[in-house]
Amino acid sequence: MKILLYGLNYAPEPTGIGKYTGEMAAFLAARGHQVRAVTAPPYYPHWRVTAGYSAWAYRREECQGVRVYRCPLWVPAHPSGLTRLLHLSSFALSSLPVILGQAFWRPDLLLCIAPAIASAPAGWLAARLGGSRAWLHIQDFELDAALRLGMLPALLRPLERLLLAAERILLKRFERISTISQRMLEHLWQKGIPPERTASLPNWVDTSLITPLPGPSPLRSAWGIPENQTVVLYSGNFGHKQGLETLVQAARLLQDEPGILFLLCGEGAARPLIEQHAQGLSNLRIQPLQPAEHLNDLLNLADIHALPQRGDTADLVMPSKLGGMLASGRPVIAAAAPGSELAGVVGPLGVIVPPEDPAALAEAIRSLRQQPDVRLALGQRGRQFVLEHWDNQIVLSKFCQEIEAL
């Protein structure tokens, strides 16, 4: 088949949506499909365009059997509600002639990735012009999250109902909509999308690359971390939805507890704020984002993985980093509200604490640190769950079957 992917983020971005979209495209190409992608230059999670790419030039390249069209993009130095909106709009406008031009290629399937939903209307129109099936894959309900977090620019807040209505109208135009968790599927149904037009496509893990190490991670000695020190690791995006302030506050509560090191590793818009909150904490280190070839060593550095999360976005996102945490065979402490899907997934595999409750998080860390046998058992249980449900070959093979059936 001819398959056209359309989305803001793509490989070689090392984390987030770009990572998954790039892997999806490469998997489809390896199965013999003709695959093209219309996207932007890589910029995430550092919020600056990667060296070797231009923010203002169109570019065509070949990547893992996929023809990739890069379109200009404005990247704000300090993302906020208004600058994010301009950022998304810049790609929607610059990519419009490219995605419409691809209609003449007449793809069998046009797959839009959201975020950014701002690009989805052009994707749907290109599908109609090219006689293609239109599929929308939602990684994040960005509009709902922006409204709950108060990130929408002030001039758009009076238009909240109108924006949500426009979103519902757009969603109903797509022949199939997928998302990454059961609660997000249910959220789609609440927006009026019939269940038979929806599909589950969870974020996957390459369990051959992320796997428990037989001994200590080489990063422990490289970073001078003693063998007897318990590492509480957060690795991923430093964003406003992650609730990382709670993790810093938990570190402050445990700063007199010997032998515990909080390690925060990543990049993102909220990093300067987190660094400010963490000043003076001798039991907390912040490290830059690690290259992909060191990811398994990083995840195996953890004695305990910490997954903080803001409670007001619990069912609008499913943290993609969870898969790697579980696949590493290390236990996870997740902040999740009772009844949320995150609590339902992690509950049998790890420890759940209330969102934005640093005292509960600190106590859970203290308790789990003192129970190495429990940590081992939980880590093995999490690894087995990923092997059965989130392995990349299982998830992507099922996805291929669904798009071929459509």
N, C-alpha and C positions, 0 to 999 in steps of 0.2 A: 504494500500500500504506500501511497504518498501521505506523509504525516508532517504537518506544519505546526511547530510550537511557537507560542507568542507570549513573552513575559519579560519583565524588567531584569530579572536576575538569572545568571547562567554561569557555567564553568568559565574560568577557573576559580570562581569564588569558593573559598574553602569551607564555609559554613552556611547554614540557612537554606533558603529557597533555591539559590543558584546552584548549590551542591546537588540537591535532589533533582532539579530540572536537567542539569548536565548529565547526571547518571542515567536518568530516564531516557534521554535522547540517545545516549550511547548504547543502551540496552536494546532499544528499538532498532537502531541501525545494525547492531550485531545480529538481530533476528532476520535481517534481509529487507527491512522496510527502507524506503527512501525518506530521509528525514532532513528537514530544514528547520532553522530556528531564527526568529527575529527577536533581538534582545538589545541590551545596552552594553557599554564597556564595563568590565568588572570594577566594582568600587566598594563592595561590602565585605567585612563589617567595619573597615577602617574609615569609611565615608570620605574616600579620596580615590580617584581613578588609578588603577594599577599601572605601574611603570611599563612602558611599551605600548600603551593604549592612549587614545586621545578622547577627551570629553566632547569634542566639537566636530569630529570627522565621522563620516560614514565609512564602513569597512566590511569587507567580505573575507571569510577565512574558512578553512576546513579543520574540523576538530573531531577526532574519533569517529570518522565516517559521516559526520553531520556537516552540512553547509550552514554556516552561521553568518547572519547579517547583523552587524553592530550599528546602532543608531545613536546620534548625539544625546547627551544627558547633562543636565545641570546638577551638580552635587554640592549641597550646602556644607559649609565648614562646621556649622553648629545647627543641626536639625532641630526644628521646632514645629509647631502646628502649621504655621503659614509657610515656612520654608519647605517642609515636607510636601505640602500641597503643590507648590511650584515645581519641586523636584519631580513629582509624579506626572504633572502636567507636561513638563518638558519632554519626557519620553513619549507620552501619548501623542504629542504633536509631531515630534521628529520621526516617529515610527509609522505614522499614518500612511504616507505615500508608499512606504516599503511593504507594509502588510497588505495594502490594497493591491499593489503590484503583484504580490504573490498569488492573488486570486487567479491570475492567468496561468499559473502552474497547475491549477485545478487539483488541489490536494483532496484526498478522500476524507481526511479528518483534520480539522483545525482545533488545536488544543490550546486554550488560553489558561494562563497561570495567574491566580490572584493571591496576594497582592502582585500587581496593582489593578484594582477593579476599574480604575480610570481608563485602562487600555482595552477593557473587554468590549465596549461598543464597537470599536474599530475591528476587533477580531471577529465579532458576530457578523458585521457587515461584509468583511472579506469572505467569510464562509458562505454567505448568501450569494455573493457575486461569483464565487468559484464553484458553486454547487456542492459544497462540502458539508459533512456533518460537523456540528459545532459542540465542543465539549469544554466545560469550564471546570478547572480544578482549583479548589479554595484551600490554601494553606493557612489563611488567617482572615477572620471577619474584620477587616481593617476599619470599616466605617463604624460598626458597633463598638469595637475596642476604643476608637478615637472618641466616641461619644461618652463612653463610660469613664475614660481616663481624663476627660476634659481637654483633649488635644486638638479639637477642631477649632480653626480660627474663629474669632469672635463674630465676624460678619456673617458666618455661615450657620451659627448656632440657632438663629430663628427659623432656619430652613430645615431643621432636623427631620420633621415628618415628611417633607417633600423629598429630601435626599433618600430616606428609607423607602419611600414609595417608588422612587425612580429605580432604586436598586432592585426591588421586587419585580418590577416590570422587566428589567434587563435579565434577571435570573431566569424568568419564565421563557425567555427567547431561546435558551440553550436546550439542545436535545438531551444532554446528559450533564449532570453536575456531580462531581466527586469531592470529597473532603477527607480529612485525616483521622477523624475519631467519630465514635458513635454519637456523642452529645452534639458534635458539630453537624452531623447528619440530621439529628432531631431539630436543631436550630434551623436548618434549611426547610424542613417540613413545616415549621411554625411560620416561615415566610411564604408558605403557599406552594412549595414545590412538591409535586406528588412523589411518594417514596419510590415508585417504579422508575422514575427518571433520575434517581440518585444512585451513587455507588461509593463504596468505601475504598480509599486508597491511602493506607497509613504510611507514614514515613518509615523507611526501611533501614536495615543495618547490614553491612557486608561483614558477616560473622567470621569470614576467613581472614579479615584484616584486623577486626577488633576482637581480641580473644585473650583470656587470662594468661598472664606470664607465669612460668614455673617458679620464678624467683623475684627478687625486688626489681622494680623498674630502674633502668640505668639513669633516669633523671634524678633519682634520690641522691646518688653520689655526685652527679654533675652539678646539682643545685645545693649541695652541702646540707642535706636533710638527714639527721641521725636516724639510724635504724629503729630506735625505740620511740620515735616521735610519731604520733598519730596524725595523719594528714586528712583534713577535711577539705575536699576539692569541689570548687565550682568551675566549670570550663564551658565557655559559650559567650553569647552576646551580652554586652553590658548595655541593656536597654531599660526603658522605663517600665516595661511590663514585668520584668523579672523580680522586682522586689528585693534587690541586692542589699538595700539598706538594712533589712532584717538580718541578713547574714553578718554584716559588719557589727550590728548591735549584739548579736549572739557572741561574736568574738570578743567584744568588750566585756560581756558578762563572764567569759571564761579566761580572761587575760591572766588571772592569778592561778589558773589550773595548769600545773606543769605538764609538758609533753604533748600539747595539742597545737597544731599549726593549721591555720586557715590559709588556703591557697586559692586565689582567684585568678583565673587565666583567661584572657580574651581581650576583645576590643569592642567599642560601641559608643553611642552618643552619650551615655550616662557615666562613662569611665571617669572624667574629671570630677564629677560629683562624688563618686564612690571613693576616689583617692582622697578627696577632702575629708570625708567622713572617717576614713581609716587612719588618719594622721595620729601618731602616737601609739599605735597598737604594735607591740613587739611580736605578737603571736599571729600576725596576718601579713601575707605577702601578696603583691599583685604582679603577675607576669604577663608578657605580651602573648598574643595568639601564636600558637605553635604550628609549624608546617605540618601538612597532612602526613608525612612520613614519620612524624613523632607522635601522632595522635594516640596510638595504642600504648606507647610508653607513658604518655601523660595520664590517660585514663587508669592505667594500672598503678600509677603513683598514689592513687587514693586508697586510704583505708576505709573512708566513708565518703560517698558522693552526697553533696547537698544540692537540692533543687528548690530554691525559694520561688515563690510565685505570688503575685498580687491576687487577692480574692475576688476583685471585681471583674477579672477577665477569665475566670476559671474555666468556663465552658466555651469560650470564643477561640481558644488556642489549645493545642496539645504540644508541649515542649518537645521538639525533635531531638534535643540532646539526651532525652531519657533513654532512647534506644541504645546509644553508645555506652551510657553509664551501666545499664543492665548487662549488656554484652560483655563488659570487662570482667564480670564476675565479682564485682564489689557491691556492697549494700548501699541502698539509697534512702536518704531521709528527704521526703517531699513535703512542701507546704501545700495543703489542699483542703478545701472545705468538705465536710461530710456530704456524701451523695454526689460529689463531682466525679467526672470520669477519671481524672488523674488519681483521685483517692481510690477509685475502684480498681485501677490498674496496679498502683503501687502498693495498696493495702496488703495483699497476700504475699508481696515480694520484698517489702521493705518496711519503713516506718513513716507514718503520717502525723504531721503536726498542723495546728491551725495556721492559716496564712497570717503573715505580718505579726507574729507572736515570737519575739526573740527569746523570751524566757523558756517557752516550750521547746524551741529549736535547740537551745543550749542544753537543756536537760536531756533531750533525746540523744544528742551527741555524747554527753557525759555517760549516759547509760549504755549506749551501744559500744563505746570505747572499752568499757569494762567487760564486754562479753564477746571475746574473739570467736568462740564456737558459733554464736548466733550470727555474727557477721559473715562467717564462712558459709553457713547454711542459707542465709538470705541471698548471698552473692550467687551461689549455685542455682538457686531457684529462679533468680532473675535471668541468668544466662539461658536456662532451659526455656523460659517463656519466650525470649527473643528468637531462639532457634526454631520454635514451633510457630510463631505468629508474625515476626517482623524480619525474618531473614530476607535479604534482597532478592534472591532467586524465587522464593515463594511469592512475595508481594508483586514483583514485576511480571512474573509469568502469568499470574491471575489477571493483572491489568491488561496484558497483551490479549488474553482471551476475550476480555470484555470489549476492548476497542475493535477487535476483529469481528465480534458478533454484532456490534453496532454498525 
